[in-house]
Amino acid sequence: MQHRMKTNMRWVRGAAFALASLVALVAFDSAAQDSAAIRKNLKEKLPQLGKVDEISKTPMAGLYEVRVGNDLFYSDDKGEFLIQNGTLIDVKGRKNLTEERQDKLLMIPFDQLPLKDAFTIVRGNGKRKIAIFEDPNCPYCREFERELQGVNDVTVYMFLYPMLGPDSTAKSYNLWCSKDRGEAWLDWMLREKPARNPICNISAVARNVEFGRKQKISGTPTIFFADGTRVAGAMPGAELEKLLVTKQ
């Protein structure tokens, strides 16, 4: 009798596992069919949307995330309706799911940044590191540079990123061609002492602009932390210190 009960229990567990596997397989197959239908409909009816890179289910029943590059859209399970510029909120968890997803998409591993096209400013032991894209004519960058003076033990990889017009480009060329780029940068940003140099090989600045456009760096300063996190805009030194601790 006891042997028979053990056998029955094994059979029940096996049947339960098989059933769970079948349910998971059906759910996967259903999601794959929905994804194919969405992709097909959007390609046929909305070709201007461009190449769809990824389609995935959201926590909301019947709603799918459609990713085109770093842009997020939301669709029904047939691709007949599309939500653009929408934000998906988890009310129970009080989380902005769209923002969290976009933050992940905008991350860049630090070693994938074109560090050869930046110059460095080292303070203290330089153990911590950040990368910053800045325009020499950006007032927020100037404000942020003042805040940076109080942050120690950090290596700053500074990317010249002129986006405010021809004068920004000319200033970036002069700064890049300085013998001591870090000192020339601080002279300009903190003391408004302009750099004036014969033009050298300035291709690094052009590459920075191309890289920034590709990665949707649309404002300055834009900061990248060691863990790949991106933060747009200036911030107080105390806030930066906290992020340097949590994002290393």
Backbone as CSV, one residue per row, in Angstrom:
resi,resn,N_x,N_y,N_z,CA_x,CA_y,CA_z,C_x,C_y,C_z
1,MET,0.833,-1.210,0.000,0.000,0.000,0.000,0.871,1.266,0.000
2,GLN,1.880,1.269,0.891,2.759,2.456,0.969,3.515,2.668,-0.330
3,HIS,3.983,1.542,-0.928,4.701,1.639,-2.202,3.795,2.211,-3.288
4,ARG,2.500,1.750,-3.262,1.542,2.224,-4.260,1.277,3.718,-4.097
5,MET,1.196,4.203,-2.842,0.966,5.627,-2.592,2.140,6.460,-3.105
6,LYS,3.375,5.980,-2.870,4.563,6.703,-3.356,4.558,6.768,-4.873
7,THR,4.174,5.638,-5.481,4.107,5.602,-6.951,3.081,6.593,-7.472
8,ASN,1.924,6.629,-6.791,0.866,7.561,-7.198,1.312,9.017,-7.049
9,MET,2.034,9.294,-5.956,2.517,10.667,-5.734,3.491,11.069,-6.830
10,ARG,4.382,10.129,-7.202,5.334,10.436,-8.278,4.587,10.707,-9.579
11,TRP,3.541,9.918,-9.794,2.736,10.105,-11.019,2.055,11.472,-11.012
12,VAL,1.496,11.865,-9.859,0.820,13.156,-9.734,1.797,14.297,-9.973
13,ARG,2.996,14.185,-9.351,4.005,15.246,-9.539,4.437,15.321,-10.994
14,GLY,4.610,14.149,-11.600,5.008,14.129,-13.012,3.943,14.735,-13.905
15,ALA,2.676,14.402,-13.596,1.573,14.951,-14.398,1.468,16.457,-14.221
16,ALA,1.684,16.918,-12.986,1.615,18.358,-12.719,2.719,19.095,-13.466
17,PHE,3.919,18.502,-13.476,5.041,19.126,-14.192,4.760,19.170,-15.689
18,ALA,4.221,18.062,-16.217,3.911,18.008,-17.650,2.858,19.045,-18.013
19,LEU,1.854,19.191,-17.146,0.793,20.163,-17.393,1.335,21.591,-17.363
20,ALA,2.194,21.863,-16.369,2.792,23.205,-16.272,3.637,23.497,-17.491
21,SER,4.390,22.502,-17.961,5.224,22.676,-19.157,4.360,22.940,-20.382
22,LEU,3.234,22.226,-20.471,2.325,22.409,-21.594,1.719,23.803,-21.590
23,VAL,1.309,24.277,-20.396,0.739,25.622,-20.268,1.767,26.674,-20.678
24,ALA,3.012,26.482,-20.211,4.076,27.440,-20.554,4.341,27.443,-22.050
25,LEU,4.321,26.231,-22.663,4.554,26.119,-24.102,3.448,26.800,-24.890
26,VAL,2.211,26.598,-24.467,1.069,27.238,-25.139,1.155,28.752,-25.014
27,ALA,1.513,29.235,-23.800,1.636,30.680,-23.580,2.739,31.261,-24.451
28,PHE,3.868,30.525,-24.544,4.977,30.994,-25.380,4.564,31.043,-26.844
29,ASP,3.873,29.980,-27.287,3.429,29.912,-28.679,2.443,31.037,-28.983
30,SER,1.550,31.331,-28.028,0.570,32.402,-28.206,1.265,33.755,-28.313
31,ALA,2.262,33.984,-27.444,3.003,35.244,-27.480,3.763,35.381,-28.796
32,ALA,4.333,34.271,-29.270,5.078,34.302,-30.533,4.144,34.625,-31.697
33,GLN,2.930,34.048,-31.676,1.949,34.332,-32.730,1.514,35.797,-32.684
34,ASP,1.260,36.291,-31.480,0.884,37.705,-31.333,1.992,38.606,-31.855
35,SER,3.232,38.278,-31.493,4.375,39.088,-31.917,4.479,39.123,-33.438
36,ALA,4.292,37.958,-34.070,4.356,37.891,-35.537,3.232,38.708,-36.168
37,ALA,2.033,38.646,-35.586,0.898,39.400,-36.116,1.125,40.904,-35.983
38,ILE,1.635,41.320,-34.837,1.915,42.746,-34.616,2.953,43.244,-35.617
39,ARG,4.037,42.480,-35.745,5.120,42.864,-36.663,4.602,42.986,-38.096
40,LYS,3.792,42.001,-38.515,3.257,41.983,-39.890,2.332,43.175,-40.127
41,ASN,1.415,43.430,-39.211,0.465,44.517,-39.380,1.150,45.877,-39.415
42,LEU,2.108,46.076,-38.502,2.791,47.370,-38.451,3.620,47.602,-39.706
43,LYS,4.250,46.547,-40.204,5.059,46.681,-41.423,4.197,47.043,-42.618
44,GLU,3.003,46.432,-42.691,2.111,46.671,-43.833,1.388,48.011,-43.738
45,LYS,0.908,48.339,-42.538,0.030,49.496,-42.385,0.739,50.751,-41.882
46,LEU,1.933,50.564,-41.297,2.655,51.724,-40.767,4.146,51.594,-41.092
47,PRO,4.496,51.524,-42.381,5.897,51.295,-42.763,6.833,52.414,-42.307
48,GLN,6.288,53.631,-42.136,7.127,54.759,-41.713,7.638,54.596,-40.286
49,LEU,7.074,53.640,-39.559,7.551,53.394,-38.200,8.994,52.914,-38.208
50,GLY,9.388,52.231,-39.277,10.751,51.718,-39.386,10.858,50.290,-38.889
51,LYS,12.071,49.820,-38.790,12.337,48.431,-38.405,12.017,48.221,-36.914
52,VAL,11.168,47.255,-36.650,10.835,46.895,-35.273,11.921,45.965,-34.741
53,ASP,12.608,46.381,-33.676,13.716,45.598,-33.137,13.269,44.524,-32.157
54,GLU,12.185,44.781,-31.438,11.789,43.824,-30.402,10.321,44.036,-30.048
55,ILE,9.622,42.924,-29.819,8.247,42.957,-29.337,8.175,42.061,-28.108
56,SER,7.648,42.574,-27.013,7.581,41.781,-25.785,6.315,42.122,-25.006
57,LYS,5.837,41.144,-24.248,4.635,41.335,-23.435,4.940,42.271,-22.275
58,THR,3.953,43.064,-21.912,4.070,43.915,-20.725,3.286,43.260,-19.580
59,PRO,3.427,43.756,-18.360,2.632,43.201,-17.254,1.132,43.413,-17.426
60,MET,0.748,44.316,-18.318,-0.673,44.576,-18.557,-1.210,43.600,-19.592
61,ALA,-2.274,42.876,-19.250,-2.837,41.859,-20.135,-3.228,42.453,-21.486
62,GLY,-2.778,41.776,-22.557,-3.155,42.181,-23.905,-2.344,43.324,-24.480
63,LEU,-1.379,43.857,-23.704,-0.584,44.997,-24.167,0.852,44.554,-24.406
64,TYR,1.366,44.916,-25.589,2.727,44.544,-25.956,3.597,45.797,-26.117
65,GLU,4.860,45.667,-25.716,5.843,46.734,-25.954,6.453,46.519,-27.329
66,VAL,6.511,47.579,-28.123,7.141,47.539,-29.442,8.340,48.477,-29.393
67,ARG,9.541,47.909,-29.556,10.751,48.735,-29.478,11.313,48.979,-30.868
68,VAL,11.491,50.251,-31.202,12.125,50.665,-32.457,13.353,51.489,-32.064
69,GLY,14.521,50.871,-32.143,15.717,51.527,-31.604,15.561,51.689,-30.104
70,ASN,15.679,52.918,-29.626,15.447,53.199,-28.210,14.060,53.791,-27.952
71,ASP,13.228,53.834,-28.984,11.870,54.376,-28.841,10.899,53.257,-28.480
72,LEU,10.003,53.544,-27.551,9.029,52.558,-27.100,7.615,52.940,-27.521
73,PHE,6.897,51.956,-28.054,5.481,52.089,-28.395,4.740,50.934,-27.720
74,TYR,3.425,51.040,-27.679,2.620,49.961,-27.114,1.521,49.585,-28.106
75,SER,1.246,48.278,-28.194,0.298,47.776,-29.192,-0.644,46.755,-28.558
76,ASP,-1.819,46.597,-29.184,-2.691,45.475,-28.821,-2.084,44.201,-29.395
77,ASP,-2.724,43.057,-29.173,-2.120,41.784,-29.581,-2.202,41.507,-31.077
78,LYS,-2.795,42.418,-31.847,-2.882,42.228,-33.294,-2.150,43.314,-34.081
79,GLY,-1.670,44.321,-33.407,-1.003,45.407,-34.103,-1.958,46.328,-34.821
80,GLU,-3.217,46.376,-34.349,-4.214,47.235,-34.985,-4.279,48.618,-34.344
81,PHE,-3.781,48.712,-33.108,-3.731,50.001,-32.413,-2.337,50.195,-31.835
82,LEU,-1.852,51.426,-31.926,-0.500,51.727,-31.449,-0.538,52.970,-30.571
83,ILE,0.083,52.873,-29.404,0.189,54.014,-28.490,1.577,54.610,-28.628
84,GLN,1.633,55.884,-28.990,2.899,56.600,-29.143,2.999,57.670,-28.063
85,ASN,4.202,57.865,-27.555,4.448,58.849,-26.486,3.613,58.553,-25.242
86,GLY,3.375,57.275,-24.994,2.603,56.878,-23.823,3.506,56.423,-22.691
87,THR,2.978,56.457,-21.476,3.728,56.024,-20.300,2.924,54.949,-19.576
88,LEU,3.554,53.802,-19.341,2.899,52.699,-18.647,3.266,52.767,-17.169
89,ILE,2.252,52.901,-16.324,2.457,53.049,-14.880,1.965,51.792,-14.157
90,ASP,2.809,51.244,-13.296,2.391,50.179,-12.391,1.811,50.860,-11.155
91,VAL,0.485,50.918,-11.085,-0.187,51.664,-10.012,0.095,51.034,-8.652
92,LYS,-0.007,49.709,-8.584,0.210,49.023,-7.308,1.644,49.227,-6.815
93,GLY,2.592,49.057,-7.717,4.000,49.196,-7.326,4.499,50.629,-7.354
94,ARG,3.634,51.547,-7.844,4.004,52.960,-7.956,5.309,53.135,-8.732
95,LYS,5.357,52.486,-9.901,6.562,52.549,-10.728,6.195,52.985,-12.143
96,ASN,7.049,53.805,-12.723,6.914,54.197,-14.119,7.657,53.161,-14.947
97,LEU,6.941,52.189,-15.492,7.571,51.084,-16.207,8.232,51.545,-17.507
98,THR,7.629,52.535,-18.160,8.215,53.059,-19.396,9.555,53.726,-19.111
99,GLU,9.600,54.525,-18.075,10.833,55.225,-17.716,11.938,54.239,-17.323
100,GLU,11.570,53.224,-16.548,12.551,52.212,-16.144,13.119,51.487,-17.364
101,ARG,12.235,51.163,-18.298,12.673,50.451,-19.509,13.562,51.341,-20.371
102,GLN,13.199,52.603,-20.528,14.005,53.519,-21.324,15.375,53.751,-20.689
103,ASP,15.413,53.831,-19.363,16.692,53.995,-18.676,17.627,52.829,-18.990
104,LYS,17.066,51.617,-19.040,17.883,50.446,-19.359,18.367,50.489,-20.804
105,LEU,17.473,50.921,-21.705,17.841,50.985,-23.122,18.924,52.029,-23.379
106,LEU,18.926,53.094,-22.577,19.873,54.186,-22.790,21.217,53.965,-22.090
107,MET,21.313,52.892,-21.326,22.583,52.600,-20.671,23.647,52.247,-21.706
108,ILE,24.880,52.668,-21.446,26.013,52.308,-22.291,27.119,51.783,-21.379
109,PRO,27.532,50.520,-21.537,28.652,50.027,-20.729,29.851,50.964,-20.852
110,PHE,30.469,51.258,-19.727,31.513,52.290,-19.723,32.629,51.979,-20.717
111,ASP,32.980,50.706,-20.839,34.075,50.356,-21.741,33.678,50.430,-23.215
112,GLN,32.382,50.697,-23.479,31.942,50.884,-24.861,31.865,52.358,-25.258
113,LEU,32.161,53.244,-24.322,32.275,54.659,-24.664,33.579,54.884,-25.424
114,PRO,33.607,55.804,-26.389,34.838,56.054,-27.159,35.833,56.894,-26.353
115,LEU,36.405,56.305,-25.305,37.219,57.050,-24.344,38.452,57.698,-24.978
116,LYS,38.887,57.161,-26.109,40.053,57.763,-26.780,39.731,59.163,-27.306
117,ASP,38.450,59.481,-27.447,38.041,60.793,-27.952,37.683,61.759,-26.831
118,ALA,38.043,61.395,-25.605,37.828,62.269,-24.448,39.181,62.651,-23.860
119,PHE,39.207,63.712,-23.057,40.391,63.999,-22.251,39.998,63.810,-20.794
120,THR,40.973,63.617,-19.942,40.669,63.294,-18.544,41.091,64.415,-17.603
121,ILE,40.305,64.548,-16.549,40.633,65.428,-15.426,40.581,64.540,-14.181
122,VAL,41.706,64.428,-13.484,41.806,63.524,-12.336,41.872,64.343,-11.055
123,ARG,41.027,63.976,-10.107,41.052,64.625,-8.793,41.283,63.563,-7.722
124,GLY,42.178,63.857,-6.787,42.499,62.907,-5.726,43.104,61.643,-6.311
125,ASN,42.657,60.483,-5.822,43.221,59.220,-6.310,42.596,58.759,-7.627
126,GLY,41.566,59.453,-8.087,40.944,59.136,-9.380,40.289,57.766,-9.444
127,LYS,40.013,57.171,-8.296,39.506,55.796,-8.250,38.129,55.663,-8.888
128,ARG,37.260,56.602,-8.649,35.921,56.561,-9.239,35.968,57.188,-10.633
129,LYS,34.969,56.893,-11.450,35.025,57.442,-12.810,33.630,57.782,-13.325
130,ILE,33.601,58.863,-14.102,32.394,59.279,-14.818,32.811,59.806,-16.179
131,ALA,31.892,59.784,-17.110,32.105,60.390,-18.429,31.022,61.444,-18.620
132,ILE,31.427,62.603,-19.169,30.480,63.711,-19.339,30.587,64.258,-20.756
133,PHE,29.438,64.430,-21.395,29.371,65.094,-22.700,28.931,66.535,-22.442
134,GLU,29.777,67.498,-22.870,29.487,68.904,-22.565,29.771,69.812,-23.759
135,ASP,28.991,70.865,-23.832,29.173,71.933,-24.820,29.837,73.112,-24.100
136,PRO,30.912,73.669,-24.664,31.604,74.765,-23.977,30.771,76.027,-23.792
137,ASN,29.666,76.162,-24.532,28.792,77.328,-24.375,27.544,77.035,-23.545
138,CYS,27.483,75.838,-22.970,26.297,75.442,-22.207,26.358,76.012,-20.788
139,PRO,25.409,76.866,-20.397,25.441,77.449,-19.046,25.256,76.410,-17.948
140,TYR,24.488,75.351,-18.226,24.300,74.289,-17.238,25.596,73.501,-17.027
141,CYS,26.381,73.376,-18.110,27.681,72.703,-17.993,28.621,73.521,-17.116
142,ARG,28.577,74.832,-17.279,29.423,75.715,-16.466,29.034,75.603,-14.986
143,GLU,27.733,75.554,-14.736,27.241,75.397,-13.371,27.674,74.045,-12.791
144,PHE,27.569,73.005,-13.610,27.946,71.669,-13.155,29.449,71.572,-12.896
145,GLU,30.232,72.263,-13.722,31.689,72.250,-13.535,32.066,72.832,-12.173
146,ARG,31.357,73.843,-11.752,31.619,74.420,-10.428,31.298,73.407,-9.329
147,GLU,30.215,72.660,-9.512,29.856,71.622,-8.536,30.915,70.521,-8.498
148,LEU,31.480,70.208,-9.661,32.479,69.149,-9.746,33.748,69.462,-8.947
149,GLN,34.006,70.744,-8.733,35.229,71.125,-8.015,35.240,70.587,-6.585
150,GLY,34.091,70.312,-6.040,34.011,69.795,-4.674,33.971,68.275,-4.600
151,VAL,34.074,67.600,-5.754,34.021,66.132,-5.786,35.436,65.597,-5.942
152,ASN,35.873,64.762,-5.011,37.255,64.284,-5.003,37.324,62.793,-5.360
153,ASP,38.543,62.335,-5.587,38.821,60.930,-5.890,37.996,60.438,-7.079
154,VAL,38.096,61.171,-8.164,37.325,60.827,-9.363,38.138,61.145,-10.611
155,THR,37.980,60.311,-11.623,38.526,60.588,-12.953,37.357,60.949,-13.865
156,VAL,37.419,62.135,-14.421,36.367,62.622,-15.322,36.848,62.471,-16.758
157,TYR,36.114,61.709,-17.564,36.368,61.614,-19.001,35.471,62.652,-19.671
158,MET,36.078,63.693,-20.191,35.324,64.813,-20.740,35.239,64.709,-22.264
159,PHE,34.010,64.643,-22.761,33.769,64.593,-24.200,33.273,65.961,-24.660
160,LEU,34.004,66.587,-25.557,33.551,67.843,-26.147,32.411,67.517,-27.113
161,TYR,31.257,68.138,-26.866,30.053,67.806,-27.623,29.332,69.087,-28.025
162,PRO,29.853,69.780,-29.047,29.241,71.050,-29.460,27.911,70.831,-30.155
163,MET,26.861,71.413,-29.576,25.539,71.255,-30.169,24.762,72.565,-30.179
164,LEU,25.403,73.656,-29.761,24.699,74.937,-29.663,25.101,75.914,-30.763
165,GLY,25.691,75.392,-31.841,26.000,76.270,-32.961,27.476,76.313,-33.320
166,PRO,27.816,77.059,-34.374,29.189,77.127,-34.884,30.209,77.602,-33.845
167,ASP,29.822,78.552,-32.979,30.782,79.032,-31.990,31.163,77.928,-31.006
168,SER,30.214,77.077,-30.655,30.513,75.933,-29.786,31.508,74.993,-30.462
169,THR,31.334,74.792,-31.760,32.253,73.931,-32.506,33.648,74.549,-32.531
170,ALA,33.730,75.852,-32.806,35.036,76.527,-32.851,35.738,76.458,-31.487
171,LYS,34.998,76.686,-30.417,35.585,76.606,-29.073,36.050,75.181,-28.773
172,SER,35.270,74.195,-29.174,35.653,72.804,-28.946,36.941,72.460,-29.685
173,TYR,37.089,72.951,-30.917,38.320,72.700,-31.665,39.522,73.301,-30.935
174,ASN,39.373,74.538,-30.475,40.477,75.203,-29.775,40.834,74.481,-28.472
175,LEU,39.819,74.033,-27.759,40.069,73.304,-26.511,40.765,71.975,-26.778
176,TRP,40.301,71.257,-27.794,40.900,69.957,-28.111,42.355,70.106,-28.550
177,CYS,42.667,71.180,-29.196,44.026,71.386,-29.706,44.966,72.019,-28.674
178,SER,44.485,72.213,-27.455,45.328,72.768,-26.392,46.337,71.726,-25.925
179,LYS,47.505,72.209,-25.492,48.544,71.311,-24.991,48.052,70.566,-23.757
180,ASP,47.406,71.285,-22.844,46.812,70.671,-21.654,45.308,70.894,-21.740
181,ARG,44.608,69.911,-22.260,43.171,70.056,-22.526,42.375,70.260,-21.240
182,GLY,42.730,69.528,-20.209,42.012,69.659,-18.946,42.137,71.051,-18.364
183,GLU,43.347,71.592,-18.370,43.570,72.936,-17.831,42.875,73.984,-18.684
184,ALA,42.944,73.816,-20.022,42.277,74.755,-20.930,40.755,74.734,-20.697
185,TRP,40.215,73.554,-20.464,38.780,73.421,-20.202,38.389,74.159,-18.923
186,LEU,39.144,73.949,-17.865,38.834,74.601,-16.591,39.025,76.117,-16.682
187,ASP,40.058,76.544,-17.429,40.266,77.986,-17.629,39.036,78.614,-18.274
188,TRP,38.459,77.925,-19.246,37.305,78.476,-19.944,36.035,78.392,-19.099
189,MET,35.767,77.219,-18.538,34.498,77.004,-17.842,34.426,77.734,-16.495
190,LEU,35.554,77.857,-15.809,35.552,78.475,-14.479,36.007,79.928,-14.488
191,ARG,36.881,80.269,-15.441,37.480,81.614,-15.428,37.221,82.390,-16.720
192,GLU,36.485,81.784,-17.642,36.147,82.398,-18.932,37.389,82.887,-19.672
193,LYS,38.439,82.115,-19.567,39.672,82.403,-20.304,39.676,81.499,-21.536
194,PRO,39.456,82.068,-22.723,39.308,81.231,-23.924,40.627,80.615,-24.370
195,ALA,40.512,79.455,-24.990,41.681,78.800,-25.580,41.819,79.240,-27.025
196,ARG,43.043,79.558,-27.412,43.310,79.939,-28.811,44.525,79.156,-29.283
197,ASN,44.279,78.227,-30.193,45.344,77.342,-30.659,45.224,77.112,-32.157
198,PRO,46.356,76.827,-32.804,46.289,76.403,-34.210,45.478,75.105,-34.283
199,ILE,44.663,75.004,-35.315,43.807,73.830,-35.435,44.650,72.582,-35.707
200,CYS,44.398,71.547,-34.928,45.113,70.280,-35.061,44.159,69.235,-35.657
201,ASN,44.391,67.986,-35.371,43.488,66.926,-35.820,42.244,66.944,-34.925
202,ILE,41.154,67.415,-35.481,39.930,67.625,-34.683,38.878,66.548,-34.940
203,SER,39.295,65.448,-35.543,38.322,64.407,-35.899,37.633,63.822,-34.673
204,ALA,38.294,63.877,-33.504,37.682,63.334,-32.284,36.385,64.067,-31.955
205,VAL,36.374,65.385,-32.151,35.169,66.170,-31.841,34.026,65.763,-32.774
206,ALA,34.345,65.580,-34.046,33.321,65.150,-35.006,32.793,63.764,-34.646
207,ARG,33.685,62.891,-34.214,33.243,61.545,-33.815,32.346,61.609,-32.581
208,ASN,32.655,62.514,-31.667,31.802,62.672,-30.479,30.386,63.078,-30.872
209,VAL,30.296,64.008,-31.815,28.980,64.476,-32.274,28.220,63.329,-32.942
210,GLU,28.910,62.563,-33.757,28.270,61.431,-34.441,27.822,60.379,-33.423
211,PHE,28.683,60.086,-32.466,28.351,59.102,-31.431,27.150,59.573,-30.614
212,GLY,27.158,60.852,-30.240,26.072,61.396,-29.437,24.738,61.358,-30.149
213,ARG,24.743,61.667,-31.422,23.493,61.613,-32.188,22.973,60.182,-32.279
214,LYS,23.878,59.253,-32.500,23.495,57.848,-32.608,22.919,57.346,-31.287
215,GLN,23.496,57.816,-30.173,23.066,57.360,-28.849,22.008,58.277,-28.222
216,LYS,21.496,59.202,-29.013,20.425,60.109,-28.584,20.809,60.941,-27.362
217,ILE,22.014,61.465,-27.397,22.424,62.444,-26.384,21.930,63.794,-26.879
218,SER,20.838,64.258,-26.287,20.143,65.424,-26.829,20.329,66.690,-26.004
219,GLY,21.102,66.622,-24.938,21.328,67.800,-24.105,22.632,67.679,-23.347
220,THR,23.116,68.805,-22.865,24.350,68.806,-22.075,24.102,69.527,-20.756
221,PRO,24.783,69.092,-19.684,25.660,67.920,-19.656,24.864,66.615,-19.633
222,THR,25.447,65.579,-20.210,24.940,64.211,-20.065,26.046,63.397,-19.430
223,ILE,25.706,62.696,-18.354,26.694,62.013,-17.526,26.485,60.505,-17.618
224,PHE,27.594,59.777,-17.749,27.561,58.319,-17.707,28.387,57.846,-16.516
225,PHE,27.787,56.929,-15.745,28.469,56.380,-14.578,29.107,55.043,-14.922
226,ALA,29.910,54.528,-13.990,30.684,53.319,-14.239,29.810,52.115,-14.568
227,ASP,28.583,52.081,-14.055,27.696,50.950,-14.326,26.920,51.111,-15.628
228,GLY,27.208,52.174,-16.385,26.541,52.406,-17.665,25.327,53.303,-17.592
229,THR,24.902,53.661,-16.374,23.732,54.520,-16.201,23.965,55.901,-16.804
230,ARG,22.929,56.420,-17.440,22.977,57.759,-18.026,22.087,58.699,-17.223
231,VAL,22.592,59.897,-16.954,21.802,60.936,-16.296,21.966,62.218,-17.103
232,ALA,20.850,62.819,-17.496,20.886,64.052,-18.280,20.683,65.247,-17.356
233,GLY,21.536,66.260,-17.519,21.362,67.496,-16.766,22.341,67.657,-15.622
234,ALA,22.536,68.918,-15.224,23.422,69.236,-14.103,22.789,68.794,-12.795
235,MET,23.624,68.625,-11.787,23.142,68.236,-10.467,24.084,68.784,-9.405
236,PRO,23.616,68.941,-8.182,24.487,69.382,-7.093,25.575,68.347,-6.819
237,GLY,26.711,68.834,-6.308,27.817,67.937,-6.008,27.445,66.843,-5.028
238,ALA,26.602,67.152,-4.044,26.202,66.159,-3.044,25.419,65.016,-3.689
239,GLU,24.569,65.352,-4.662,23.800,64.318,-5.359,24.720,63.447,-6.205
240,LEU,25.703,64.090,-6.849,26.667,63.346,-7.654,27.456,62.378,-6.770
241,GLU,27.845,62.824,-5.584,28.579,61.966,-4.650,27.771,60.709,-4.338
242,LYS,26.485,60.850,-4.092,25.642,59.700,-3.785,25.608,58.730,-4.960
243,LEU,25.477,59.270,-6.175,25.409,58.414,-7.346,26.743,57.722,-7.616
244,LEU,27.838,58.404,-7.311,29.152,57.780,-7.485,29.327,56.578,-6.566
245,VAL,28.647,56.594,-5.441,28.705,55.470,-4.505,27.844,54.298,-5.002
246,THR,26.646,54.604,-5.511,25.691,53.552,-5.861,25.875,53.016,-7.257
247,LYS,26.559,53.731,-8.134,26.627,53.345,-9.541,28.030,52.974,-9.994
248,GLN,28.890,52.598,-9.071,30.228,52.160,-9.438,30.213,50.684,-9.856
